[in-house]
Amino acid sequence: MSCPLYKSLKTNGTSFYAFPSAAEDISAAYQNSNYKMYFSKYTLLNLPKQNLEAGSGTASNPVYFDFDGSFRKSVNATPATSYQEQMIESLRNYVANQEIVIKESRLNNTDYYYDNNALETTTEKIFFKWAKKLNIIDFEPAIPDDEYFSNLAEFQSASLNDDQYFPEYLWKEREVFDWNVSSMMSDGNYLQIEFGVTANFVVGDIINIHDLSVIIDEINGAQTSTGVNLKVRSVTPATGTTGQLVTLTIPYTGDPVTGITGQAKLVYNRLVQYIGEIQGVSNVQEANRSYTEVHATIPDHTGQTPDILFRTMIDVNYKPNQTFPIIPSQYQPEIIGAESFSSPIVSTPQNYPGSYFGQFDTLDFTYETANGDSVRRSGSYYGVTGDINNPVINGKAIDGISMDFNTNHYVKMNILNRNLTNFDQFNALEVNNLPPTAFEFNAILWYYNVEDSAGNVRTNLYGISFLDNPDNNVVSGETSLRFPTYKKFVTNGIQDGTAYSFSLNLNFNIINENPQDAYNPEAINSMFSMNLFNTSMSRLAATNDSFINLIAEQANVRDDVAYLKSLLYTQTDLTTLNAKIANLETLLRLYSTNQLVASPTINVTTIPGTPPSIKLDSVASNYERIYVYNASEMYNSQGVIPITLAVPTNRDFFVNFTNDDEVQIDLPNNDKLTFVLDKDLYYLQSVDIHINGGAYSTQNKMLDIYMNSDISGNTSTNNTEVLIAGSIDLPVFYNENTQQSNSAYLWKDFKFNIDLTQTEFLQMDVSSKLRVKLSENQDLISNSIKPGDTLYLNNLFVGTSSIYDFSGQYTVQSVPLSPSNTIILDISTNQRFVDYGASASFPYDISGQLSNVPYFSLNKGKKIKITRVSNSTVLKERYTINVEDIK
């Protein structure tokens, strides 16, 4: 396989260049019945003007299309002399040649590296890598839940418990916003700008400062709407006292300037303007040739695509840490095929732009991918380093970039009751009540889908169309330096929109060169043929209307005939009617015996009359079903006995649970009493669960509530058991020490406060004890609180860097007279709390480690209401769970 030899741009009109991998897919589609190929998408590009000078003085302009400085090549290469030749040479010598090098690369002398069974090709990844090297595209992270759904399973980390594993970040092109300047100052040597919010500037960016309200000699001209361009030297994140500081590469030692107005924005040209859907494909057959036309139509009511997402993708042929060719014996400075003098580009170089020496990533004439870890999704390839708690994002070095055409990933395409199914609809969408935006474009990328027999689909880049020659650009200063642009306006009630239609002709001629399209007045895209087509469609519509009228008349005639037939009775019909009348009389006699009886939900009332009638009244009931369970029924000496609750269809139901547990026994594996709802609740269905205490209850074995649900994405009949509410403390109403009802049963509430003014008011002690100082009178404490009483300690959040919630129900172990105003709680039931202080020296004061104000209350029971409010796959979004204390 040799690198394709691209010829120069056409003098006028569109020039198209196909990438090598497309030939492989076309061939496979024609040879394999289990393999499909069809055109699906196109994108519109706005290629900027070539600029090789960074500017002078304080001005600075981005460098675009620096072909000599961006790639490595042989010293024998002859540089192309014009922008248009440099462009085609680089597409051939870097993009196309890199594809061929990867395909031809060997693992050893006999085995090829490239896997031809992979559906995805390397074309798009290499194209955007080429664009990044030429500085015509740059990326920043897309905004989760505003631009893409970050909670989708395919984006999640491969290991949620390891900080080194990252989720997948989606990317977008750099956004250009006007950020308000709040002040200016010197860092000692250079000018600094302060912003009240975090702007999207990074080191190396060029920003434009404009409409500044003060005059600063070093950036004179920033007061105008045109402004001044400056380069970013460093960026300091905002702190509690200062906003984001951006240091510029311009000396400044003057005084700080505050209270100013003005804006700064990124100097960036958005490359990808529009994603469109291929509208149609037509096959043209003539006497001397046959070809296929692929049609792309841009309607007048559509504008710039609101959000365009990119992904860093890997496959078996293109992934991090790769170098091509793999074995040094394949290194060569020429493009593949040009090592032979028989190649046309070597024997007749005047017919092709540029030289036949390849453009590479390294001086060794090799191509390489960025480093990275494909399992952890980290490294330069993925644009993120560090760990999940302190990620370092850098879009400058990412590799393997591909456009994301999956509409399920776009937030704005999946608004409730307004779901969009394709990008043509998305391009006509109003965003924030603003109509679609106008834009310019000068090139088209053509995409196609490949699909195997298993239904796997991949979208690959086919080729690029340049819509005109740069020599034809009439804009001053852009002639021969930029492809002429088409202006795409949008119909918005103020102006008329512009619409465009483009076609891609796929020729299947058996020749060794790409043919120039000849004039053909009978081609489907000619105006004459379109007029014939419109006339045919008009006549077809008229024929269709006549056909519909005939069908309507036929239906009327059929109904009239049926009515007439119904008036004709045969002997068979009379016999059937008599039989039906006899059946009706039998039914009347049956109903006269009043077979209906009342039920719990239906009242039956007989209304006197001739004949008497029966009235059925439905009895309204809040609950379809009521479950009653005691704690003692839900375990035995072997362990927990889970109770399965059958969810009725649509109707609400009630569970009344009483903690009557008086048996002190440790359940295996620290298990808890368990309710399991046998399936998901129906939409808007609720279950009420009341948890009460028995008068002699002494034990708290806690309660878990589970549900067999498809919340985890399991669509099989065996749903996953998920925890709805867990570790619920049960009310205890009896004091075993005093053999009387405790305070939780007798009192309305608990008004004793923790004395926060005392030092060491919360201390952990040996034998799993917690000493608590109260602010009330010692006699009142001693008379009221008894050992064996059960209290609930709320808001016990301990820790400063890592915060632990040790709130829970604890038993009073003792009420000592010394030290006074103190109660001692038994915390042995909370092993996490015990472990927290296990390594400390006792007594261990935790007063200074609190992250909230703790207080006591009484556990008289709980009211739990679970209601399904949506069909989300996220538990907290699907259900509302309301837990209230019983007073």
Secondary structure, 3 states (H helix, E strand, C coil): CCCCCCCCCCCCCCEEEECCHHHHHHHHHHHCCCEEEEEEEEEEECCCCCECCCCCCCCCCCCECCHHHHCECCCCCCCCCCHHHHHHHHHHHHHHHHHHHHHHCECCCCCECCCCCCCCCCHHHHHHHHHHHCCCCCEEECCECCCECCCCHHHCCCCCCCCCCCCCCCEEECCCCCEEEEEEEECCCEEEEEECCCCCCCCCCEEEEECCCCCCHHHCCCCCCCCEEEEEEEEECCCCCCCEEEEEEEECCCCCEECCCCEEEECCCCCEEEEEECCEEEEEECCCCEEEEEEEEECCCCCCCCCCCEEECCCCCCCCCCEECCCHHHCCCECCCCCCCCCHHHHCHHHCCCCCECCECCCCCCEECCCCECCCCEECCCCEEECCCCEEECCCCCCCEEECCCHHHECCCEECCEECCCHHHHHCCCECCECCCCEEECEEEEEEEEEECCCCEEEEEEEEEECCCHHHCCCCCCCCCCCCCEEECCCCCCCCCCCEEEEEEEECCCCCCCCCCCCCCCCCCCHHHHHHHHHHHHHHHHHHHHHHHHHHHHHHHHHHHHHHHHCCCCHHHHHHHHHHHHHHHHHHHHHHCCCCCCCCCEEEEEECCCCCEEEEEECCCCCCEEEEEEHHHCEECCEECCEEECCCCCCCEEEEEEECCCCCCCCHHHCCEEEEECCCCCCCCEEEEEEEECCCCCCCCCEEEEEEECCCCCCCCCCEEEEEEEEECCCCCEECCCCEECHHHHCCCCCCCECCCCCCCEEEECCCEEEEEECCCHHHHHHHCCCCCEEEEECCEECCCCCEECCEEEEEEECCCCCCCEEEEECCCCHHHHHHCCCCCCCEECHHHECCCCEEECCCCEEEEEEECCCCCCHHHHEEEEEEECC
